[in-house]
């Protein structure tokens, strides 16, 4: 019988999926933002050390920092919601789903802003 943090536990599996999803979205947002920033800046080149550092180091950092922060905020919001509501039902589940979608949009926006800040700092 596995404990609460064992890999076979459905809650542990769900938390792992949430972490992976948040990290994946942060990476995708960073890469797409980088492509946009490098393509729209005349002085920037895709074939440079700057671009290599931006994409490789930045993608890793975005997945670790932004992905972890998004997971933490999502879990905190859902925990707060479940403690505030006495009898969760379909309406609460729908509201929690809406919160997750809004947090996803916020994560992508944060990744773009971080990419833009890193891009401008490297200039």
Phi and psi restraints in degrees (range 20) as a CNS / XPLOR table:
assign (resid 1 and name C) (resid 2 and name N)
       (resid 2 and name CA) (resid 2 and name C) 1.0 -85.5 20.0 2
assign (resid 2 and name N) (resid 2 and name CA)
       (resid 2 and name C) (resid 3 and name N) 1.0 153.9 20.0 2
assign (resid 2 and name C) (resid 3 and name N)
       (resid 3 and name CA) (resid 3 and name C) 1.0 -81.7 20.0 2
assign (resid 3 and name N) (resid 3 and name CA)
       (resid 3 and name C) (resid 4 and name N) 1.0 -175.4 20.0 2
assign (resid 3 and name C) (resid 4 and name N)
       (resid 4 and name CA) (resid 4 and name C) 1.0 -65.1 20.0 2
assign (resid 4 and name N) (resid 4 and name CA)
       (resid 4 and name C) (resid 5 and name N) 1.0 -21.6 20.0 2
assign (resid 4 and name C) (resid 5 and name N)
       (resid 5 and name CA) (resid 5 and name C) 1.0 -106.4 20.0 2
assign (resid 5 and name N) (resid 5 and name CA)
       (resid 5 and name C) (resid 6 and name N) 1.0 12.4 20.0 2
assign (resid 5 and name C) (resid 6 and name N)
       (resid 6 and name CA) (resid 6 and name C) 1.0 -72.5 20.0 2
assign (resid 6 and name N) (resid 6 and name CA)
       (resid 6 and name C) (resid 7 and name N) 1.0 149.2 20.0 2
assign (resid 6 and name C) (resid 7 and name N)
       (resid 7 and name CA) (resid 7 and name C) 1.0 -61.9 20.0 2
assign (resid 7 and name N) (resid 7 and name CA)
       (resid 7 and name C) (resid 8 and name N) 1.0 -25.9 20.0 2
assign (resid 7 and name C) (resid 8 and name N)
       (resid 8 and name CA) (resid 8 and name C) 1.0 -80.5 20.0 2
assign (resid 8 and name N) (resid 8 and name CA)
       (resid 8 and name C) (resid 9 and name N) 1.0 -10.5 20.0 2
assign (resid 8 and name C) (resid 9 and name N)
       (resid 9 and name CA) (resid 9 and name C) 1.0 -70.7 20.0 2
assign (resid 9 and name N) (resid 9 and name CA)
       (resid 9 and name C) (resid 10 and name N) 1.0 130.0 20.0 2
assign (resid 9 and name C) (resid 10 and name N)
       (resid 10 and name CA) (resid 10 and name C) 1.0 -61.9 20.0 2
assign (resid 10 and name N) (resid 10 and name CA)
       (resid 10 and name C) (resid 11 and name N) 1.0 -34.0 20.0 2
assign (resid 10 and name C) (resid 11 and name N)
       (resid 11 and name CA) (resid 11 and name C) 1.0 -69.0 20.0 2
assign (resid 11 and name N) (resid 11 and name CA)
       (resid 11 and name C) (resid 12 and name N) 1.0 -42.7 20.0 2
assign (resid 11 and name C) (resid 12 and name N)
       (resid 12 and name CA) (resid 12 and name C) 1.0 -62.3 20.0 2
assign (resid 12 and name N) (resid 12 and name CA)
       (resid 12 and name C) (resid 13 and name N) 1.0 -40.0 20.0 2
assign (resid 12 and name C) (resid 13 and name N)
       (resid 13 and name CA) (resid 13 and name C) 1.0 -64.5 20.0 2
assign (resid 13 and name N) (resid 13 and name CA)
       (resid 13 and name C) (resid 14 and name N) 1.0 -41.7 20.0 2
assign (resid 13 and name C) (resid 14 and name N)
       (resid 14 and name CA) (resid 14 and name C) 1.0 -64.3 20.0 2
assign (resid 14 and name N) (resid 14 and name CA)
       (resid 14 and name C) (resid 15 and name N) 1.0 -42.2 20.0 2
assign (resid 14 and name C) (resid 15 and name N)
       (resid 15 and name CA) (resid 15 and name C) 1.0 -63.6 20.0 2
assign (resid 15 and name N) (resid 15 and name CA)
       (resid 15 and name C) (resid 16 and name N) 1.0 -40.0 20.0 2
assign (resid 15 and name C) (resid 16 and name N)
       (resid 16 and name CA) (resid 16 and name C) 1.0 -64.2 20.0 2
assign (resid 16 and name N) (resid 16 and name CA)
       (resid 16 and name C) (resid 17 and name N) 1.0 -40.9 20.0 2
assign (resid 16 and name C) (resid 17 and name N)
       (resid 17 and name CA) (resid 17 and name C) 1.0 -64.2 20.0 2
assign (resid 17 and name N) (resid 17 and name CA)
       (resid 17 and name C) (resid 18 and name N) 1.0 -39.1 20.0 2
assign (resid 17 and name C) (resid 18 and name N)
       (resid 18 and name CA) (resid 18 and name C) 1.0 -62.9 20.0 2
assign (resid 18 and name N) (resid 18 and name CA)
       (resid 18 and name C) (resid 19 and name N) 1.0 -43.0 20.0 2
assign (resid 18 and name C) (resid 19 and name N)
       (resid 19 and name CA) (resid 19 and name C) 1.0 -62.3 20.0 2
assign (resid 19 and name N) (resid 19 and name CA)
       (resid 19 and name C) (resid 20 and name N) 1.0 -45.1 20.0 2
assign (resid 19 and name C) (resid 20 and name N)
       (resid 20 and name CA) (resid 20 and name C) 1.0 -65.2 20.0 2
assign (resid 20 and name N) (resid 20 and name CA)
       (resid 20 and name C) (resid 21 and name N) 1.0 -40.0 20.0 2
assign (resid 20 and name C) (resid 21 and name N)
       (resid 21 and name CA) (resid 21 and name C) 1.0 -65.0 20.0 2
assign (resid 21 and name N) (resid 21 and name CA)
       (resid 21 and name C) (resid 22 and name N) 1.0 -45.0 20.0 2
assign (resid 21 and name C) (resid 22 and name N)
       (resid 22 and name CA) (resid 22 and name C) 1.0 -63.1 20.0 2
assign (resid 22 and name N) (resid 22 and name CA)
       (resid 22 and name C) (resid 23 and name N) 1.0 -42.4 20.0 2
assign (resid 22 and name C) (resid 23 and name N)
       (resid 23 and name CA) (resid 23 and name C) 1.0 -65.7 20.0 2
assign (resid 23 and name N) (resid 23 and name CA)
       (resid 23 and name C) (resid 24 and name N) 1.0 -39.8 20.0 2
assign (resid 23 and name C) (resid 24 and name N)
       (resid 24 and name CA) (resid 24 and name C) 1.0 -64.1 20.0 2
assign (resid 24 and name N) (resid 24 and name CA)
       (resid 24 and name C) (resid 25 and name N) 1.0 -45.6 20.0 2
assign (resid 24 and name C) (resid 25 and name N)
       (resid 25 and name CA) (resid 25 and name C) 1.0 -64.2 20.0 2
assign (resid 25 and name N) (resid 25 and name CA)
       (resid 25 and name C) (resid 26 and name N) 1.0 -37.9 20.0 2
assign (resid 25 and name C) (resid 26 and name N)
       (resid 26 and name CA) (resid 26 and name C) 1.0 -63.9 20.0 2
assign (resid 26 and name N) (resid 26 and name CA)
       (resid 26 and name C) (resid 27 and name N) 1.0 -41.7 20.0 2
assign (resid 26 and name C) (resid 27 and name N)
       (resid 27 and name CA) (resid 27 and name C) 1.0 -63.9 20.0 2
assign (resid 27 and name N) (resid 27 and name CA)
       (resid 27 and name C) (resid 28 and name N) 1.0 -46.4 20.0 2
assign (resid 27 and name C) (resid 28 and name N)
       (resid 28 and name CA) (resid 28 and name C) 1.0 -62.7 20.0 2
assign (resid 28 and name N) (resid 28 and name CA)
       (resid 28 and name C) (resid 29 and name N) 1.0 -44.9 20.0 2
assign (resid 28 and name C) (resid 29 and name N)
       (resid 29 and name CA) (resid 29 and name C) 1.0 -63.0 20.0 2
assign (resid 29 and name N) (resid 29 and name CA)
       (resid 29 and name C) (resid 30 and name N) 1.0 -38.6 20.0 2
assign (resid 29 and name C) (resid 30 and name N)
       (resid 30 and name CA) (resid 30 and name C) 1.0 -65.2 20.0 2
assign (resid 30 and name N) (resid 30 and name CA)
       (resid 30 and name C) (resid 31 and name N) 1.0 -45.4 20.0 2
assign (resid 30 and name C) (resid 31 and name N)
       (resid 31 and name CA) (resid 31 and name C) 1.0 -66.9 20.0 2
assign (resid 31 and name N) (resid 31 and name CA)
       (resid 31 and name C) (resid 32 and name N) 1.0 -45.8 20.0 2
assign (resid 31 and name C) (resid 32 and name N)
       (resid 32 and name CA) (resid 32 and name C) 1.0 -64.1 20.0 2
assign (resid 32 and name N) (resid 32 and name CA)
       (resid 32 and name C) (resid 33 and name N) 1.0 -41.4 20.0 2
assign (resid 32 and name C) (resid 33 and name N)
       (resid 33 and name CA) (resid 33 and name C) 1.0 -62.3 20.0 2
assign (resid 33 and name N) (resid 33 and name CA)
       (resid 33 and name C) (resid 34 and name N) 1.0 -42.2 20.0 2
assign (resid 33 and name C) (resid 34 and name N)
       (resid 34 and name CA) (resid 34 and name C) 1.0 -63.6 20.0 2
assign (resid 34 and name N) (resid 34 and name CA)
       (resid 34 and name C) (resid 35 and name N) 1.0 -43.2 20.0 2
assign (resid 34 and name C) (resid 35 and name N)
       (resid 35 and name CA) (resid 35 and name C) 1.0 -60.0 20.0 2
assign (resid 35 and name N) (resid 35 and name CA)
       (resid 35 and name C) (resid 36 and name N) 1.0 -44.3 20.0 2
assign (resid 35 and name C) (resid 36 and name N)
       (resid 36 and name CA) (resid 36 and name C) 1.0 -62.4 20.0 2
assign (resid 36 and name N) (resid 36 and name CA)
       (resid 36 and name C) (resid 37 and name N) 1.0 -47.5 20.0 2
assign (resid 36 and name C) (resid 37 and name N)
       (resid 37 and name CA) (resid 37 and name C) 1.0 -65.4 20.0 2
assign (resid 37 and name N) (resid 37 and name CA)
       (resid 37 and name C) (resid 38 and name N) 1.0 -41.8 20.0 2
assign (resid 37 and name C) (resid 38 and name N)
       (resid 38 and name CA) (resid 38 and name C) 1.0 -70.6 20.0 2
assign (resid 38 and name N) (resid 38 and name CA)
       (resid 38 and name C) (resid 39 and name N) 1.0 -34.9 20.0 2
assign (resid 38 and name C) (resid 39 and name N)
       (resid 39 and name CA) (resid 39 and name C) 1.0 -72.4 20.0 2
assign (resid 39 and name N) (resid 39 and name CA)
       (resid 39 and name C) (resid 40 and name N) 1.0 -31.2 20.0 2
assign (resid 39 and name C) (resid 40 and name N)
       (resid 40 and name CA) (resid 40 and name C) 1.0 -94.8 20.0 2
assign (resid 40 and name N) (resid 40 and name CA)
       (resid 40 and name C) (resid 41 and name N) 1.0 -1.4 20.0 2
assign (resid 40 and name C) (resid 41 and name N)
       (resid 41 and name CA) (resid 41 and name C) 1.0 -107.5 20.0 2
assign (resid 41 and name N) (resid 41 and name CA)
       (resid 41 and name C) (resid 42 and name N) 1.0 119.2 20.0 2
assign (resid 41 and name C) (resid 42 and name N)
       (resid 42 and name CA) (resid 42 and name C) 1.0 -64.6 20.0 2
assign (resid 42 and name N) (resid 42 and name CA)
       (resid 42 and name C) (resid 43 and name N) 1.0 -36.0 20.0 2
assign (resid 42 and name C) (resid 43 and name N)
       (resid 43 and name CA) (resid 43 and name C) 1.0 -80.3 20.0 2
assign (resid 43 and name N) (resid 43 and name CA)
       (resid 43 and name C) (resid 44 and name N) 1.0 -11.7 20.0 2
assign (resid 43 and name C) (resid 44 and name N)
       (resid 44 and name CA) (resid 44 and name C) 1.0 -91.6 20.0 2
assign (resid 44 and name N) (resid 44 and name CA)
       (resid 44 and name C) (resid 45 and name N) 1.0 147.6 20.0 2
assign (resid 44 and name C) (resid 45 and name N)
       (resid 45 and name CA) (resid 45 and name C) 1.0 -127.7 20.0 2
assign (resid 45 and name N) (resid 45 and name CA)
       (resid 45 and name C) (resid 46 and name N) 1.0 139.8 20.0 2
assign (resid 45 and name C) (resid 46 and name N)
       (resid 46 and name CA) (resid 46 and name C) 1.0 -69.0 20.0 2
assign (resid 46 and name N) (resid 46 and name CA)
       (resid 46 and name C) (resid 47 and name N) 1.0 -24.2 20.0 2
assign (resid 46 and name C) (resid 47 and name N)
       (resid 47 and name CA) (resid 47 and name C) 1.0 -104.8 20.0 2
assign (resid 47 and name N) (resid 47 and name CA)
       (resid 47 and name C) (resid 48 and name N) 1.0 72.2 20.0 2
assign (resid 47 and name C) (resid 48 and name N)
       (resid 48 and name CA) (resid 48 and name C) 1.0 -150.3 20.0 2
assign (resid 48 and name N) (resid 48 and name CA)
       (resid 48 and name C) (resid 49 and name N) 1.0 165.7 20.0 2
assign (resid 48 and name C) (resid 49 and name N)
       (resid 49 and name CA) (resid 49 and name C) 1.0 -63.9 20.0 2
assign (resid 49 and name N) (resid 49 and name CA)
       (resid 49 and name C) (resid 50 and name N) 1.0 -37.1 20.0 2
assign (resid 49 and name C) (resid 50 and name N)
       (resid 50 and name CA) (resid 50 and name C) 1.0 -59.0 20.0 2
assign (resid 50 and name N) (resid 50 and name CA)
       (resid 50 and name C) (resid 51 and name N) 1.0 -45.5 20.0 2
assign (resid 50 and name C) (resid 51 and name N)
       (resid 51 and name CA) (resid 51 and name C) 1.0 -67.0 20.0 2
assign (resid 51 and name N) (resid 51 and name CA)
       (resid 51 and name C) (resid 52 and name N) 1.0 -40.1 20.0 2
assign (resid 51 and name C) (resid 52 and name N)
       (resid 52 and name CA) (resid 52 and name C) 1.0 -60.6 20.0 2
assign (resid 52 and name N) (resid 52 and name CA)
       (resid 52 and name C) (resid 53 and name N) 1.0 -47.7 20.0 2
assign (resid 52 and name C) (resid 53 and name N)
       (resid 53 and name CA) (resid 53 and name C) 1.0 -63.6 20.0 2
assign (resid 53 and name N) (resid 53 and name CA)
       (resid 53 and name C) (resid 54 and name N) 1.0 -43.5 20.0 2
assign (resid 53 and name C) (resid 54 and name N)
       (resid 54 and name CA) (resid 54 and name C) 1.0 -59.3 20.0 2
assign (resid 54 and name N) (resid 54 and name CA)
       (resid 54 and name C) (resid 55 and name N) 1.0 -47.9 20.0 2
assign (resid 54 and name C) (resid 55 and name N)
       (resid 55 and name CA) (resid 55 and name C) 1.0 -76.7 20.0 2
assign (resid 55 and name N) (resid 55 and name CA)
       (resid 55 and name C) (resid 56 and name N) 1.0 -43.1 20.0 2
assign (resid 55 and name C) (resid 56 and name N)
       (resid 56 and name CA) (resid 56 and name C) 1.0 -79.0 20.0 2
assign (resid 56 and name N) (resid 56 and name CA)
       (resid 56 and name C) (resid 57 and name N) 1.0 -53.7 20.0 2
assign (resid 56 and name C) (resid 57 and name N)
       (resid 57 and name CA) (resid 57 and name C) 1.0 -69.2 20.0 2
assign (resid 57 and name N) (resid 57 and name CA)
       (resid 57 and name C) (resid 58 and name N) 1.0 -42.0 20.0 2
assign (resid 57 and name C) (resid 58 and name N)
       (resid 58 and name CA) (resid 58 and name C) 1.0 -64.6 20.0 2
assign (resid 58 and name N) (resid 58 and name CA)
       (resid 58 and name C) (resid 59 and name N) 1.0 -39.6 20.0 2
assign (resid 58 and name C) (resid 59 and name N)
       (resid 59 and name CA) (resid 59 and name C) 1.0 -64.7 20.0 2
assign (resid 59 and name N) (resid 59 and name CA)
       (resid 59 and name C) (resid 60 and name N) 1.0 -43.5 20.0 2
assign (resid 59 and name C) (resid 60 and name N)
       (resid 60 and name CA) (resid 60 and name C) 1.0 -63.0 20.0 2
assign (resid 60 and name N) (resid 60 and name CA)
       (resid 60 and name C) (resid 61 and name N) 1.0 -46.5 20.0 2
assign (resid 60 and name C) (resid 61 and name N)
       (resid 61 and name CA) (resid 61 and name C) 1.0 -64.4 20.0 2
assign (resid 61 and name N) (resid 61 and name CA)
       (resid 61 and name C) (resid 62 and name N) 1.0 -40.0 20.0 2
assign (resid 61 and name C) (resid 62 and name N)
       (resid 62 and name CA) (resid 62 and name C) 1.0 -63.6 20.0 2
assign (resid 62 and name N) (resid 62 and name CA)
       (resid 62 and name C) (resid 63 and name N) 1.0 -42.7 20.0 2
assign (resid 62 and name C) (resid 63 and name N)
       (resid 63 and name CA) (resid 63 and name C) 1.0 -65.7 20.0 2
assign (resid 63 and name N) (resid 63 and name CA)
       (resid 63 and name C) (resid 64 and name N) 1.0 -37.1 20.0 2
assign (resid 63 and name C) (resid 64 and name N)
       (resid 64 and name CA) (resid 64 and name C) 1.0 -74.3 20.0 2
assign (resid 64 and name N) (resid 64 and name CA)
       (resid 64 and name C) (resid 65 and name N) 1.0 -49.6 20.0 2
assign (resid 64 and name C) (resid 65 and name N)
       (resid 65 and name CA) (resid 65 and name C) 1.0 -81.3 20.0 2
assign (resid 65 and name N) (resid 65 and name CA)
       (resid 65 and name C) (resid 66 and name N) 1.0 -56.5 20.0 2
assign (resid 65 and name C) (resid 66 and name N)
       (resid 66 and name CA) (resid 66 and name C) 1.0 -70.7 20.0 2
assign (resid 66 and name N) (resid 66 and name CA)
       (resid 66 and name C) (resid 67 and name N) 1.0 -41.8 20.0 2
assign (resid 66 and name C) (resid 67 and name N)
       (resid 67 and name CA) (resid 67 and name C) 1.0 -62.4 20.0 2
assign (resid 67 and name N) (resid 67 and name CA)
       (resid 67 and name C) (resid 68 and name N) 1.0 -43.3 20.0 2
assign (resid 67 and name C) (resid 68 and name N)
       (resid 68 and name CA) (resid 68 and name C) 1.0 -65.9 20.0 2
assign (resid 68 and name N) (resid 68 and name CA)
       (resid 68 and name C) (resid 69 and name N) 1.0 -41.7 20.0 2
assign (resid 68 and name C) (resid 69 and name N)
       (resid 69 and name CA) (resid 69 and name C) 1.0 -64.5 20.0 2
assign (resid 69 and name N) (resid 69 and name CA)
       (resid 69 and name C) (resid 70 and name N) 1.0 -40.6 20.0 2
assign (resid 69 and name C) (resid 70 and name N)
       (resid 70 and name CA) (resid 70 and name C) 1.0 -65.0 20.0 2
assign (resid 70 and name N) (resid 70 and name CA)
       (resid 70 and name C) (resid 71 and name N) 1.0 -40.0 20.0 2
assign (resid 70 and name C) (resid 71 and name N)
       (resid 71 and name CA) (resid 71 and name C) 1.0 -64.5 20.0 2
assign (resid 71 and name N) (resid 71 and name CA)
       (resid 71 and name C) (resid 72 and name N) 1.0 -43.5 20.0 2
assign (resid 71 and name C) (resid 72 and name N)
       (resid 72 and name CA) (resid 72 and name C) 1.0 -62.4 20.0 2
assign (resid 72 and name N) (resid 72 and name CA)
       (resid 72 and name C) (resid 73 and name N) 1.0 -45.0 20.0 2
assign (resid 72 and name C) (resid 73 and name N)
       (resid 73 and name CA) (resid 73 and name C) 1.0 -65.0 20.0 2
assign (resid 73 and name N) (resid 73 and name CA)
       (resid 73 and name C) (resid 74 and name N) 1.0 -42.6 20.0 2
assign (resid 73 and name C) (resid 74 and name N)
       (resid 74 and name CA) (resid 74 and name C) 1.0 -61.3 20.0 2
assign (resid 74 and name N) (resid 74 and name CA)
       (resid 74 and name C) (resid 75 and name N) 1.0 -47.8 20.0 2
assign (resid 74 and name C) (resid 75 and name N)
       (resid 75 and name CA) (resid 75 and name C) 1.0 -63.3 20.0 2
assign (resid 75 and name N) (resid 75 and name CA)
       (resid 75 and name C) (resid 76 and name N) 1.0 -39.7 20.0 2
assign (resid 75 and name C) (resid 76 and name N)
       (resid 76 and name CA) (resid 76 and name C) 1.0 -64.6 20.0 2
assign (resid 76 and name N) (resid 76 and name CA)
       (resid 76 and name C) (resid 77 and name N) 1.0 -43.5 20.0 2
assign (resid 76 and name C) (resid 77 and name N)
       (resid 77 and name CA) (resid 77 and name C) 1.0 -64.6 20.0 2
assign (resid 77 and name N) (resid 77 and name CA)
       (resid 77 and name C) (resid 78 and name N) 1.0 -42.6 20.0 2
assign (resid 77 and name C) (resid 78 and name N)
       (resid 78 and name CA) (resid 78 and name C) 1.0 -68.0 20.0 2
assign (resid 78 and name N) (resid 78 and name CA)
       (resid 78 and name C) (resid 79 and name N) 1.0 -40.5 20.0 2
assign (resid 78 and name C) (resid 79 and name N)
       (resid 79 and name CA) (resid 79 and name C) 1.0 -62.9 20.0 2
assign (resid 79 and name N) (resid 79 and name CA)
       (resid 79 and name C) (resid 80 and name N) 1.0 -42.1 20.0 2
assign (resid 79 and name C) (resid 80 and name N)
       (resid 80 and name CA) (resid 80 and name C) 1.0 -63.3 20.0 2
assign (resid 80 and name N) (resid 80 and name CA)
       (resid 80 and name C) (resid 81 and name N) 1.0 -42.5 20.0 2
assign (resid 80 and name C) (resid 81 and name N)
       (resid 81 and name CA) (resid 81 and name C) 1.0 -63.2 20.0 2
assign (resid 81 and name N) (resid 81 and name CA)
       (resid 81 and name C) (resid 82 and name N) 1.0 -44.0 20.0 2
assign (resid 81 and name C) (resid 82 and name N)
       (resid 82 and name CA) (resid 82 and name C) 1.0 -70.1 20.0 2
assign (resid 82 and name N) (resid 82 and name CA)
       (resid 82 and name C) (resid 83 and name N) 1.0 -28.1 20.0 2
assign (resid 82 and name C) (resid 83 and name N)
       (resid 83 and name CA) (resid 83 and name C) 1.0 -78.1 20.0 2
assign (resid 83 and name N) (resid 83 and name CA)
       (resid 83 and name C) (resid 84 and name N) 1.0 -27.3 20.0 2
assign (resid 83 and name C) (resid 84 and name N)
       (resid 84 and name CA) (resid 84 and name C) 1.0 -78.7 20.0 2
assign (resid 84 and name N) (resid 84 and name CA)
       (resid 84 and name C) (resid 85 and name N) 1.0 -30.7 20.0 2
assign (resid 84 and name C) (resid 85 and name N)
       (resid 85 and name CA) (resid 85 and name C) 1.0 -97.4 20.0 2
assign (resid 85 and name N) (resid 85 and name CA)
       (resid 85 and name C) (resid 86 and name N) 1.0 128.0 20.0 2
assign (resid 85 and name C) (resid 86 and name N)
       (resid 86 and name CA) (resid 86 and name C) 1.0 -77.6 20.0 2
assign (resid 86 and name N) (resid 86 and name CA)
       (resid 86 and name C) (resid 87 and name N) 1.0 -40.6 20.0 2
assign (resid 86 and name C) (resid 87 and name N)
       (resid 87 and name CA) (resid 87 and name C) 1.0 -128.6 20.0 2
assign (resid 87 and name N) (resid 87 and name CA)
       (resid 87 and name C) (resid 88 and name N) 1.0 91.1 20.0 2
assign (resid 87 and name C) (resid 88 and name N)
       (resid 88 and name CA) (resid 88 and name C) 1.0 -65.4 20.0 2
assign (resid 88 and name N) (resid 88 and name CA)
       (resid 88 and name C) (resid 89 and name N) 1.0 143.1 20.0 2
assign (resid 88 and name C) (resid 89 and name N)
       (resid 89 and name CA) (resid 89 and name C) 1.0 -145.3 20.0 2
assign (resid 89 and name N) (resid 89 and name CA)
       (resid 89 and name C) (resid 90 and name N) 1.0 -155.9 20.0 2
assign (resid 89 and name C) (resid 90 and name N)
       (resid 90 and name CA) (resid 90 and name C) 1.0 -65.2 20.0 2
assign (resid 90 and name N) (resid 90 and name CA)
       (resid 90 and name C) (resid 91 and name N) 1.0 -36.7 20.0 2
assign (resid 90 and name C) (resid 91 and name N)
       (resid 91 and name CA) (resid 91 and name C) 1.0 -65.8 20.0 2
assign (resid 91 and name N) (resid 91 and name CA)
       (resid 91 and name C) (resid 92 and name N) 1.0 -39.7 20.0 2
assign (resid 91 and name C) (resid 92 and name N)
       (resid 92 and name CA) (resid 92 and name C) 1.0 -68.1 20.0 2
assign (resid 92 and name N) (resid 92 and name CA)
       (resid 92 and name C) (resid 93 and name N) 1.0 -39.5 20.0 2
assign (resid 92 and name C) (resid 93 and name N)
       (resid 93 and name CA) (resid 93 and name C) 1.0 -62.8 20.0 2
assign (resid 93 and name N) (resid 93 and name CA)
       (resid 93 and name C) (resid 94 and name N) 1.0 -40.9 20.0 2
assign (resid 93 and name C) (resid 94 and name N)
       (resid 94 and name CA) (resid 94 and name C) 1.0 -65.9 20.0 2
assign (resid 94 and name N) (resid 94 and name CA)
       (resid 94 and name C) (resid 95 and name N) 1.0 -40.3 20.0 2
assign (resid 94 and name C) (resid 95 and name N)
       (resid 95 and name CA) (resid 95 and name C) 1.0 -65.3 20.0 2
assign (resid 95 and name N) (resid 95 and name CA)
       (resid 95 and name C) (resid 96 and name N) 1.0 -41.5 20.0 2
assign (resid 95 and name C) (resid 96 and name N)
       (resid 96 and name CA) (resid 96 and name C) 1.0 -62.9 20.0 2
assign (resid 96 and name N) (resid 96 and name CA)
       (resid 96 and name C) (resid 97 and name N) 1.0 -38.6 20.0 2
assign (resid 96 and name C) (resid 97 and name N)
       (resid 97 and name CA) (resid 97 and name C) 1.0 -64.7 20.0 2
assign (resid 97 and name N) (resid 97 and name CA)
       (resid 97 and name C) (resid 98 and name N) 1.0 -40.2 20.0 2
assign (resid 97 and name C) (resid 98 and name N)
       (resid 98 and name CA) (resid 98 and name C) 1.0 -64.3 20.0 2
assign (resid 98 and name N) (resid 98 and name CA)
       (resid 98 and name C) (resid 99 and name N) 1.0 -39.4 20.0 2
assign (resid 98 and name C) (resid 99 and name N)
       (resid 99 and name CA) (resid 99 and name C) 1.0 -62.0 20.0 2
assign (resid 99 and name N) (resid 99 and name CA)
       (resid 99 and name C) (resid 100 and name N) 1.0 -43.6 20.0 2
assign (resid 99 and name C) (resid 100 and name N)
       (resid 100 and name CA) (resid 100 and name C) 1.0 -60.8 20.0 2
assign (resid 100 and name N) (resid 100 and name CA)
       (resid 100 and name C) (resid 101 and name N) 1.0 -40.7 20.0 2
assign (resid 100 and name C) (resid 101 and name N)
       (resid 101 and name CA) (resid 101 and name C) 1.0 -66.1 20.0 2
assign (resid 101 and name N) (resid 101 and name CA)
       (resid 101 and name C) (resid 102 and name N) 1.0 -42.4 20.0 2
assign (resid 101 and name C) (resid 102 and name N)
       (resid 102 and name CA) (resid 102 and name C) 1.0 -65.0 20.0 2
assign (resid 102 and name N) (resid 102 and name CA)
       (resid 102 and name C) (resid 103 and name N) 1.0 -38.6 20.0 2
assign (resid 102 and name C) (resid 103 and name N)
       (resid 103 and name CA) (resid 103 and name C) 1.0 -66.7 20.0 2
assign (resid 103 and name N) (resid 103 and name CA)
       (resid 103 and name C) (resid 104 and name N) 1.0 -32.5 20.0 2
assign (resid 103 and name C) (resid 104 and name N)
       (resid 104 and name CA) (resid 104 and name C) 1.0 -64.7 20.0 2
assign (resid 104 and name N) (resid 104 and name CA)
       (resid 104 and name C) (resid 105 and name N) 1.0 -44.0 20.0 2
assign (resid 104 and name C) (resid 105 and name N)
       (resid 105 and name CA) (resid 105 and name C) 1.0 -62.9 20.0 2
assign (resid 105 and name N) (resid 105 and name CA)
       (resid 105 and name C) (resid 106 and name N) 1.0 -41.6 20.0 2
assign (resid 105 and name C) (resid 106 and name N)
       (resid 106 and name CA) (resid 106 and name C) 1.0 -64.4 20.0 2
assign (resid 106 and name N) (resid 106 and name CA)
       (resid 106 and name C) (resid 107 and name N) 1.0 -36.9 20.0 2
assign (resid 106 and name C) (resid 107 and name N)
       (resid 107 and name CA) (resid 107 and name C) 1.0 -64.9 20.0 2
assign (resid 107 and name N) (resid 107 and name CA)
       (resid 107 and name C) (resid 108 and name N) 1.0 -43.4 20.0 2
assign (resid 107 and name C) (resid 108 and name N)
       (resid 108 and name CA) (resid 108 and name C) 1.0 -64.7 20.0 2
assign (resid 108 and name N) (resid 108 and name CA)
       (resid 108 and name C) (resid 109 and name N) 1.0 -41.5 20.0 2
assign (resid 108 and name C) (resid 109 and name N)
       (resid 109 and name CA) (resid 109 and name C) 1.0 -64.2 20.0 2
assign (resid 109 and name N) (resid 109 and name CA)
       (resid 109 and name C) (resid 110 and name N) 1.0 -41.8 20.0 2
assign (resid 109 and name C) (resid 110 and name N)
       (resid 110 and name CA) (resid 110 and name C) 1.0 -64.3 20.0 2
assign (resid 110 and name N) (resid 110 and name CA)
       (resid 110 and name C) (resid 111 and name N) 1.0 -38.9 20.0 2
assign (resid 110 and name C) (resid 111 and name N)
       (resid 111 and name CA) (resid 111 and name C) 1.0 -65.0 20.0 2
assign (resid 111 and name N) (resid 111 and name CA)
       (resid 111 and name C) (resid 112 and name N) 1.0 -40.7 20.0 2
assign (resid 111 and name C) (resid 112 and name N)
       (resid 112 and name CA) (resid 112 and name C) 1.0 -64.2 20.0 2
assign (resid 112 and name N) (resid 112 and name CA)
       (resid 112 and name C) (resid 113 and name N) 1.0 -45.8 20.0 2
assign (resid 112 and name C) (resid 113 and name N)
       (resid 113 and name CA) (resid 113 and name C) 1.0 -63.8 20.0 2
assign (resid 113 and name N) (resid 113 and name CA)
       (resid 113 and name C) (resid 114 and name N) 1.0 -39.3 20.0 2
assign (resid 113 and name C) (resid 114 and name N)
       (resid 114 and name CA) (resid 114 and name C) 1.0 -66.6 20.0 2
assign (resid 114 and name N) (resid 114 and name CA)
       (resid 114 and name C) (resid 115 and name N) 1.0 -39.9 20.0 2
assign (resid 114 and name C) (resid 115 and name N)
       (resid 115 and name CA) (resid 115 and name C) 1.0 -64.3 20.0 2
assign (resid 115 and name N) (resid 115 and name CA)
       (resid 115 and name C) (resid 116 and name N) 1.0 -41.6 20.0 2
assign (resid 115 and name C) (resid 116 and name N)
       (resid 116 and name CA) (resid 116 and name C) 1.0 -64.5 20.0 2
assign (resid 116 and name N) (resid 116 and name CA)
       (resid 116 and name C) (resid 117 and name N) 1.0 -41.6 20.0 2
assign (resid 116 and name C) (resid 117 and name N)
       (resid 117 and name CA) (resid 117 and name C) 1.0 -64.2 20.0 2
assign (resid 117 and name N) (resid 117 and name CA)
       (resid 117 and name C) (resid 118 and name N) 1.0 -44.0 20.0 2
assign (resid 117 and name C) (resid 118 and name N)
       (resid 118 and name CA) (resid 118 and name C) 1.0 -65.4 20.0 2
assign (resid 118 and name N) (resid 118 and name CA)
       (resid 118 and name C) (resid 119 and name N) 1.0 -40.4 20.0 2
assign (resid 118 and name C) (resid 119 and name N)
       (resid 119 and name CA) (resid 119 and name C) 1.0 -62.5 20.0 2
assign (resid 119 and name N) (resid 119 and name CA)
       (resid 119 and name C) (resid 120 and name N) 1.0 -47.1 20.0 2
assign (resid 119 and name C) (resid 120 and name N)
       (resid 120 and name CA) (resid 120 and name C) 1.0 -69.3 20.0 2
assign (resid 120 and name N) (resid 120 and name CA)
       (resid 120 and name C) (resid 121 and name N) 1.0 -30.3 20.0 2
assign (resid 120 and name C) (resid 121 and name N)
       (resid 121 and name CA) (resid 121 and name C) 1.0 -70.9 20.0 2
assign (resid 121 and name N) (resid 121 and name CA)
       (resid 121 and name C) (resid 122 and name N) 1.0 -35.3 20.0 2
assign (resid 121 and name C) (resid 122 and name N)
       (resid 122 and name CA) (resid 122 and name C) 1.0 -74.0 20.0 2
assign (resid 122 and name N) (resid 122 and name CA)
       (resid 122 and name C) (resid 123 and name N) 1.0 -15.9 20.0 2
